[in-house]
């Protein structure tokens, strides 16, 4: 063997060893500088000697070309979800049930990592496939992106074949750094680490995924031999210990217990650790440890009977209400927002929370300077639950809504149609203008990519636009002069603006920002009137004939088109070449009278694509589950909507069933 090949093999072995020490065992033996130096040497040698290429080399973690799309993968073993429980009493019922089915059950109690579930498969010791959970039966092939995760070995020392299930997550410090960078660049912030991890793993370019620095914890053996002697595994704990010896990062903070009391004790311990962990957990999983007992207990239709997931209740914390600021929305509504002493909630630092309106503040007796309890509604939107009058020291101040708009200085008034809303009376209010343009460009409206709040404000401040129609008059040269834009960004923005001209009446009506007109109502208006000119002449009586349209909604439409400036805006948009006719062509009416609710991540299509397929066939989509819901189309990680659908006995379908219904 020549010296170059020997050195290449030595470097690969050394780098793999130190990567394992760093990413799996959290116990590095060399500095980052030394690791980078060895890595650079390996890169140089491999580039000079392509004949020694090895797909398991550390340099191949980001070697694939961007994909056009993700291929489907059918899982050899279904990746079922777990039954959720929310009360300790439900855990007691589960423990008692297990004790009635097997003798002296032992339970593995584990943190529930808040990430994205994947299966990683090895053949003869080499990583050959990584796939998302999808609907449990069919997922997406994300092998290229899985290879960018440093704690997943590209190969192991033994020629074993097996499949593991794990949870891919984004460490908190990575999430914070990513959001800091996005904020600097004027890009929309990511909601939480879980969403960030899911979005990163589904990037078509593996280099983008690599930059997101994802990690993984393995929590189950799906199938195969991890011992090397074909023995039958006895316990879940033994398999995880063996998997760890092979070089995988397995779940930490596990406990092996026998009683309900011990389970609760470990749940309380994990709850206390929650804030200090470098990753998010949203609950605790309780599993039967003995694998033979699992077989005896059996599986349900979609969930195993031998395990449950206890979900932590929405996290609530107390903090100081420092100030209340007023934001002016695109319809002129003044909304109070609480400025809080920063507190960590559900994976992010929260320093602001909605207070809705003055009635909300009065009902909860909230004063400036109060100690308040905050939480995230649905683990997403921060809200103030209540104040704590018993903690007042006399310095607290009653809050009053302003009598004049903080943006333009014009008088505000209480809306007769919405007693809780206080509105600015100036239709030319700058705050309303900027937010209405942001709405006009948003994804559900004209979908102008790259036109975020900072760019909108810059265009307004520089006098380049005075309404949304002016977007179609600006030039690349003008945009390129805006700070942080540059020629390429300007070109992309102008292309996106021009492409939006063909969006059609349905999107345009929604983009106009008519009060009480969302995407569904805009679609109904476009289908009924076909052209913008016809819609502008609509009467209240005609509009009330549209299904689900009431007099208040009809009044909002007629009122909007009664203002001369709105009429002028619509004519200006038409003269600039926007398509003001309906582009909707209904394929058939098989879903007529049916309402679908979409929840979770679908394996192969976006929710927007699924919604369009429903509308194309005469159906409707809704944002929440009710007695009027016909079907719930559920994907991976479906949440409370799925639970409510089950409780109401509503038919639940997956993507495969939905496509069969469409075809």
Secondary structure, DSSP 8 states (H G I E B T S, - for coil): --HHHHHHHHHHHHHHHHHIIIIISS--SS-HHHHHHHHHHHHHHHHH-GGG--TTSGGGGG-----SS--EEE-SS---EEEEE-SHHHHHHHHHHHHHHSTT--EEEEEEE-SEEEEEEEETTEEEEEEE-TTSSEEEB-HHHHTT-TTS-SB-SS---EEEEEEEEE-HHHHHHHHHHHHHTT----S-HHHHHHHHHT-SSHHHHHHT-EEEEEEEEEEE-SSSS-----BHHHHHHHHHHTT--B--S-EEE-SHHHHHHHHHHHHHHGGGSSS-EEEEEEEE-BHHHHHHH-B-SSEEEEEEEEE----EEEEEEEEEEEEE-TT-BEEEEEEEEEEEETTEEEEEEE---HHHHHHTT--BT-EEEEEEETTTEEEEEEE-GGG--S--B-----SB-TTT--BEEE-TTSTT-EEE--TT-HHHHHHHHHHHHSTTTT--TT--HHHHHHHHHTTS-SSGGGGGT--HHHHHTSTTTHHHHHHHHHHHHHHGGGS-HHHHHHHTT-TT--HHHHHHHHHHH-BHHHHHT--HHHHHTSTT--HHHHHHHHHHTTSHHHHHHHHHHHHTT---B--------TTTT-EEEEESB-SSS-HHHHHHHHHHTT-EEESS--TT--EEEE-BT--HHHHHHHHHT-EEE-HHHHHHHH-
